[in-house]
Amino acid sequence: MKKEANVTLTVPAQPEYVDLVRLTLYGIAAKMNFSFEEIEDMKVAVSEACNNAVLHAYEGEENGSIDIEFAAAEDELRISVRDRGDSFEPAARQSASSLHGKSIEEIQSGGLGLYLMQALMDSVEVNTDQGTTVILTKRRMTVEKV
C-alpha cells in the first residue's frame, strides 16, 4: 500500500463483534507488511479500545455502535475507534511510573487498558467530545524486501 487508504467498519457495540475488528485489522496490517509481533500488539490495543466502548459507552442501551477507521499510510497504520455513548474522563490515566510498586488492587479500574494501549502502540490519543474516540497509531518498523 503506497497511497493512503482508508477502510471504515461499523459494528454493534457487543463483545462478539470485536473479533471482526481484529480480523479486519489483521488483513490490513498483513497487506502493509507489518511483522507478526507488530500485528499482535495492534490486535491487543484495538481490542482494549473496542472493549472499553462495549463495556462503558452504552450502559443501559441496546443499540450502540462502534465506528472503526483504519487509515493506512506508507509507513504507519492509524486506527480510530469511536463510540457515541457516555464519555470517560481521561484524567484517570496512569503513566508507567505511577503503576510501579502498586498492587493490582491499587490500580484504578480502567487505567490499565489505556496503559496497555500506550505500551503497545507508538501513539494513543483520546478525545471525549460527543462520545469517545481513541486513535491508535503504529509505525512499521520492518523494512520491505525489494
MOZIUR-V245591 format. One record per backbone hydrogen bond with DSSP energy under -1.0 kcal/mol. CO is the residue of the C=O (numbers start at 1). NH is the residue of the N-H. Records with the same first field share a line. If there is no record, write none. Layout:
CO->NH, NH
//
This chain:
5->72
7->70
9->68
11->66
12->14
14->17
15->18
17->21
18->22
19->23
20->24
21->25
22->26
23->27
24->28
25->29
26->30
27->31
28->32
29->34
30->33
35->39
36->40
37->41
38->42
39->43
40->44
41->45
42->46
43->47
44->48
45->49
46->50
47->51
48->52
49->53
50->54
51->55
52->56
53->57
57->86
58->61
64->13
66->11
67->82
68->9
69->80
70->7
71->78
72->5
75->140
76->73
77->138
78->71
79->136
80->69
81->134
82->67
89->92
90->93
96->99
99->102
103->106
108->111
111->115
112->116
113->117
114->118
115->119
116->120
117->121
123->137
125->135
127->133
132->83
133->127
134->81
135->125
136->79
137->122, 123
138->77
//
